């Protein structure tokens, strides 16, 4: 049994609320969780009210039902957003509802389901949310965090008993988020400041291009926008002028590169998990920013489906820097979950970009951002490229070369 387990869980819930959302008094909050986590969700709801929430709603998911719906519903029906759901989305957007997403489901629960039945409805929903939101840069705070479930723990630790596996997973979650029995926030704040300082440093270099090199075949040049700004561990609420952390845990500082200025080849260092299906041995070739060749040793068809879902999925939306020695990477575990896996090492994402990595984004509509070089899409797919020998060289606007990553680690 984990010592001080209840204190640790309480502090983890407090971290999610106090840093993940950093909510103001009177906020409406929605929690999306799986039904196997009632005790933790109860604690989380209490922490929301202690932080000043006006009202908290919990939307429960159940994996077997989600799978049944995907199996029995036609693709045509899944492309339609029901009227009641449209009204709910409108309410959430117009009332700036803050969201907490708790991920604990078995990553394999959709294995064998047509990938289009899971990816297309999500893309259609995102497109509708963007339509309702309009061209405003504002998005209400949200945060994503993980919880260990029996099924997920069994997948990660098949040699352990059910109880031992869940406890092992909890221990890792507490370690990744710097939560202790006596403290919910100090360790997290110290960790995040170190990463944010790296982002500030990168923003002083006036980078024109990043050159990625690794012995696995990666040789890629990624161009920056004219007003790039690396983001650190937090997102920024432009109305409240305050920080919130959309990913718990987090290890990255990142930027959205210019969509048309990527050239060369990149080879993934870890599998990409898409709804429980692993895409392994990814190799992408870029020309004038566009993915012109996509290969994978396993599930290449699924990879191409993701890329070919729409034209702008052929372009990069994110370049993220994470040291190879991150706590998550040290476990040598593939978690089958983007939130955890992407924070193991350096990664890219093809698809949608992040507006706030462009200075002055607050006053710009999507079409303007696209013209400035920030990719606009309805999906965002991360894949890991960090290796032990990865070298990243920044070429500045005055053509100086600054090594920012050496042997997979920060050079400074």
N, C-alpha and C positions, 0 to 999 in steps of 0.2 A: 504494500500500500504506500502511495506517495505521502511523504510527511507534509502536513499542513495543506492537504489537497483542497479543502474547501476554501481556505484563505487564498490559495493560488487561483482557483477558478473565479472567486469574487474579484480579485485584482485584475484578472484577464478581462472580465466583463467591464470593469471600470475603465480599463485602458481603451477598449473598443468604443465606449461612449464618450469618455473625456478627451481622447485624442483622435480616435477614428472619426467621430462626428464633430466633436467640439461644439455642441449645440447651444444655441441661445435659449433663454427661458421662453416658454410658450410655443415650442416647436412641435409640429406633427411628425411622428416617426412611424415608419413601417419596418418591421422585422420579417425577413423571409428566411424560413428555417425548415429543416426536415423534422418529421414527427418523432424521431428517435432522440431528440434533445430537449425534452420538456423542462428538466430541472435547470439547465443552464439558461434557457430562454427566460424562465421565470426570474432568475437572478438578473439577467440583462434588462428585462422590463423594469424591474425595481430600480436598477442603476439609471435608467433613462428618466424615471420620475424624480429620482434624487438629484439629477442634473438639471431639472426644471422643465422636462417635457410636458406639453399640455395634454397630449393624447398619444397613446401607443397602440398600434394594431399589429397583430401577428398573422402572417399568411403562411400556412403550413403546406409542405410538400410531402408526397409519399411516392417513393421511386417505383414500386410496382404499378401504381396507377398511372404515373407519367409514362411508363413503358407501354402499358396497355393502350393508352390514348394514341401514342405514336404508332403502334402496330395497327390499330383498328380504324384510325382516321385517314381519309384519303389525303394525298398531297394537295389536291385542289382545296379541300376544306381547311387544311392547315395554313394555306396562304391567305385566308380571310381572318381578319380580326373581328371577333364578335362585338356587336354594338355596346354591350354592357362593359366590355373590356376597354373600348375606346373612351367611354365616359370616365372610367376609373383612371386611365392614363391622363386625360385632360385635368381631372381633379388633382392628381399628384403633381403634375407640372405646374399648374396655375397656383397651387397653394404651397409650392416649394417644399413638398414633403421630403424629409430626410430618410435615407434608406440604410438599413444594416442587412447585409447578405451573409448568412452563415452557411458555409459549405461543409457538409459532412456525409453526403451521399456516397454510395458505392460507385466509384468511377466507371465500373464495368456495366452499370445497369442498362445501358442502351446498346450494348454490343450486339451486332447483327442487324440493327435497325438502319434502314436507308438513311445515309448521312444528310440527304436533302430534307428529310422530315424533322431534323433537329436544327440544322443551320438556317434554312429558309425562313421558318417562323420567327426565329430570333432576329434575322436581318429585317424582316418586314416590320416587326415591332419597333426596332431601333429607328427605322425610317419614319414610322408614324410619330414616335416620340420627338424626333427632330422637326417634323412638320408642325406639331403642336407647340413646341418650344420656339419655333421660328428661328431667326438669325441672332437671337440674343446669345451672348457668350456665357450667360449665367446658367449654372447647374447647381441645384441644391446639394449640400454635402451628402456623401454616401461612403460607406466603407464595406470592405469584404474581409472576412476572417474565417478561419478553419476550425472545425471541431472534430475530434476523433470519433468515429463510429465503429461498431463491431466489424462490419463488413469491410470497411476501408482498412482498418488495422490488420485484419486477416490477410488482405491482399499485400500489405507492406511487410508484415512479419509472420509469414506462414508457419514458421517453426515454433512460435510462441503460442501459449494458450490464449483463449479469447481475452481473459482478464489481463494477462501480461502484455498482450499486444496493445490493448487500449491504453494501459498505463504508460507503456513505452512511448506511444504516440503523444499522450498528454505531456510527458516530460520534454519531448522535443518542441512542442508548441510553446511551452513556458520558456524554454531556452531561446527559441527564435525571437521571442517578443520581449525578452529581458525582464520578465515578471518574476518577482520573488514574493514570499509570504508577507513580507513587511512593506513592499513597495510595488505600486502599479505603474508609475510614470517616470521616475528618475532614470532608471536604466535605459528605458526607451528614448527619453529625451537626449541623453548623452550619446547614444548610438546614432540617432538621427542627425544630431548636430555635426558629427564627424563626416557623414555623407554629404550633408548640405554644404559644408565647407569645400568639399571637392567640386560641387557644382559651381560655387562662387568662383573658384580658381579657374575652372574651364571657361567661364564667361569673361574672364579678363584676357584670355589669349587671342581673341578675335580670330577664331578658327574659320578657315575657308573649306577645309576638307579633312576627313579622317581616313587614314590608310590602315586597313586591317590585314595582318599577315599571320599565318599559322602553317605548320608543317603538314596539316591534314589536307591542304589544298586551298585554304582560304586566302584569297588575294583580292581585296575589295576596296574600292575608293568610294567614300560616301560624302557628297557635298552638302554644305550647310546653307541655310537661307540667309538673307542679308541681315535679318534681325533675330537670329537664333538666340535662345536662352536655355541652357540646361536647367532642368527642374530637379530639385532634390527629392526628399522623401515625402513632402507634403503637397497637397493641392491648395488652391487659394480661392476663398469665397470672395468674389469681387464686390458683392454688396456689403457684407459685414466686415470686409477687410481683415479676415482672419484665416488661420491655417486649419486644415483638417487632413486626415491621413486616410486615403482611400484603400490602401493595402496594408494589412497587418498579418504577417510581418512584411518588412521591406528592406531591401539591401541596395537599391539602385538609384543612380542619378541618370537622367535620360533627356533626350532631345528628339524632336521631329525633324528629320533631315529634309532637304529639298527633294521633292518627289522625282525630279528629272535628272538628278546629278549622281546617280549610283552606277558604277561601272565595275565589272569583274565577276568573280566567283566567290561564293561563300558556302562553306560546308558546315552543317549542324554538328554539334558535339554531343548532343543528347536527343533522345526521341521526343517528338511532339505528340502529346496526348489529346485526341479530339473525341470527346464523348466516350472515353474508355478504350478507344482504338489507338494503338501506337503507330505513328508514322516514323520509320527509322531510316537512317542513312540519307538525310535530305541534302541535296546539292542544288543550288540555284545559280543561274547565270543572269546577270543584269546588263542591259545596254540602254543608254540614255534614260536610266531610272527604271526601266520596265523589266520585269521578269520575262526573259525570252526562252529560257529552258528551265524545267523543273523535274527533278529526278528524286527517287527514293528507293531504297532497297526493300522496303516493306510498306505496303499501302500507298503506292505512288498514285493510284487512281483517286484516293481520298484527298491527297495533297492537291492534285490538279483540280478537283471539284471545289476546294476552298479557294484556290487562286482564280479559277474561271467563273466564280459566282457572279462577279461583276468586273467591269474593266479596271476600276481603281484598286481592286485587290491585287493587281500586278505590280503595285508600287509600295515602297517602304513608308510606314507611318511612324516608326519609332526606332531609335538606336539607343540601347541602354547599357550602362557600364556597371558591372558587378565584379568584384575581385573573386578569383578562382578559390580563394581560401575562405569564402563565406561559410557561415555556420551550416547553412542548408547543404552546400556542396560537400562539406566534410562528412556528411552522413553516408555519401555514396548511394543514396536512395532516389529512385524515380518515384515521385509521389502521385503520378497520374492526375495532377492538378496544376493548372497554369499558375495560380497565385504562389504556390510553393516552388514549383519547378523553375519558373522564370527568375526567381530570386536566388538561384543557385550560382549563376555565372552570367557573363555578358550575353545579351540577346538582341535580336531584331524582331520587329513585327511588320508584316505586310498588311495593308489595309488602312484604317482610319488613323489620323494623326491626333496629336494633342494641341489644342489651340494655344494653351498657355505657355508653350515653348516658343512662341513668337512674340516679341515685344510689340505692344500696341494692339494685341488681339481683341481687347475689350470693345473696340470701336469698329471691328471688321465683321462683315457677313461671310458666310461660307464661300461664296463665289470669289470674294476678294482674297480670302486665305488661300484658295486653290490657285489663284493667279500668282500669289506670293511664293507658292511652292509647297504649301502644306496639303498633303493628300487628304481627300474627303471620301469616305466609304462608309458602308453600313456594318462592317465587321472589322475586327482587329485580331490578328492571329500571331501570337508570340512563338518564337522558336530559339533555342539556346545555341550559341556559337562559341562560348568561352572554352578555352583550352589552357593547359598548363604552360604552353609556350607562346600564347597569344601576345602579339606585339601590336600596339595601336599608336600610330604617329599622327600628331596634329600638324597640318600645314596651315600656317597663319596667313592672313591677308597680305602681309609683307614677305611671304614665301619663306619664313623661317620654319624649321622642323623641330617640334617639341614632342618627345616620347612621353605619352601619358600612361601607357600600360606596357609593362615588360614582364615576360614570363607569367602572364596571366594576372598580374597584380598591379596596383597603382604604382607608377614610377616615382610619385612624390607623396 
